[in-house]
């Protein structure tokens, strides 16, 4: 029996109200040649995906994490350096989205703890390795993630 696709997992596990945004985001990832890898390491007992482009981490997705009953699905960015964020062209509204979703370290064990980062000119303490976290993301949240991932892909293609 073959493993379910992430699209099938979304359809089987998310309420209908969340499926559209989730499936749209997965479509974006696939259209941008990102690889969706079901984690069989640290998060192997959960529905957790590592998203890569040219073997570099881009973001992470969890679906129906049993440890987070209020969240149907979550998207995290990879580590974004303060320098990279400083030069990232972004609209004011999306900066506010980013600030609202700066991922404060919860000491989950997947990294060595939070650090101070400058996120679009604002200094934020105790930020997790995954700089941004979106629980049950809406279209505006995903617009920010799409811009962030597109910029990251451009950086990789330019050799940065």
N, C-alpha and C positions, 0 to 999 in steps of 0.2 A: 504494500500500500504506500503510495507516494505521500510526501508531506504536504499539508495544506498550504496554499499560497497565502500571503498576507492579506490579499483581498478577501479570500474565503474566511480567514480568521476574523477580519473586521466585520463581515456580514454575519458571522455566527456569534460574535461576542459583544458588539456594540449596539446600543439602542439605535433605532432608525434615525433619530434626530442627530446623531453624531456620525453616522456612516458617510454622508455626503462629503463633509470636510475631510474626513480621514481618507476616503478613496481618492478625492481630488489631490491631496497631498502625496499619496503613493503614486498617482499618475504623474505628477510633477517630478518626483524622484526618478521614476523610470524614464521619462522623456529626457531627463538630464543625465542619463547614463550612469546613475548611481546604483551601486550594488546593495541589495537588501539581504543581510545575512542573519539568519536566526542564531542567536547566541547559544552556544553549547558549553560555555565556560562559566564565568562568575554568576551569570543570571540564568543558567540552564533550566532551572525549575520554574521559570516564568515565561510569558510570551514577550520576549525582548529581542529587538532587532538592532543590529549595528549597521549603520548606513555609511558606505565608503564610496569615494571617487578616486580612481587610480591608486587604490590601496591606502588612501588616507581617510581617516575618520572625518565624517561630516556632521552627523547627528545620530541620535538614538531614539528608538520608539518602544514604549511599553504599552501593552494592551491588557486591560483587566487585571492589573497587578493585585493579587489577593491581600497584600499588605497596605493597599491604599484604596479602601472601599469607596471613597468619594470620587475617585477618578476612573473614568472608563478607559481613557488612553492619555498618554503623556508623550510629549516630544521635548527632547533636550538638544541643545546645540553641543558641539564639541568645544574644547577649550578655545576661547578667543582672547588673544593678548590685548592689553591696553593700547599698545602701539597700533595694532591692526584696526581696532575699533575707532581710534582717533582719526584715521584716514578713510574710514568707511563713509561714503556719501549716502546720507539718509534724511528723509523728511522728518520734520519736528514731531508729527503724530507718531511715527514709527519709533523715534527715540523714546517717547513716553511709553510706548508698548514695551520696548526693551527694558526700561527702568522698572516697570511694573513686574517684569518677569525675570529679573536678575535672580539667579538660582543661589539662594543662601544655603550654605553647607549644612547638611543634616547628619553628617558623620555616618553615612551608610556603609562605609568601608571600601568603596570602589576607588577612592583617592586618598591623599594624605591630609585632607582637611582644607578649609577655606583660606582664601587669600584676598588681599586688597587689590581691587582693579579699578581702573578709570573706564567707565562705560559712557561713551559719547559726552565727555567732559564732566561727568559726575562721578566722584569718588565713592565707591561702595565697598564695605568691609565684608569679610567672611564669605566670599563668593566661591562656590564649588568649581571643580574642574570643568563641569558642564556649565558654561557661563549663563545660559538662559534655559528656563524651564516653562513649558506651557502645559498645564493640566486641562484636559477637555478643550483643546484650542478651537477658537472660532476662526472665521475667515480672515479677520484683521490680524490675529496672532500668526496665522499661517502665511499671510502676506509678508510679514517681517521675516519669518523663517525662510521663505522662498528667496527673498532678496539677499539674506545672509548667505544662504547656500550657493546662490548664483555668483555672488562675489567671491566666495571661497573657491568655487570651481574655476573662476577666471584666474585667481591667484595661482592655483595649481598648474593650470595650462600655461601660464606665463613663467613658470619655474620658480615662483616665490614660496 
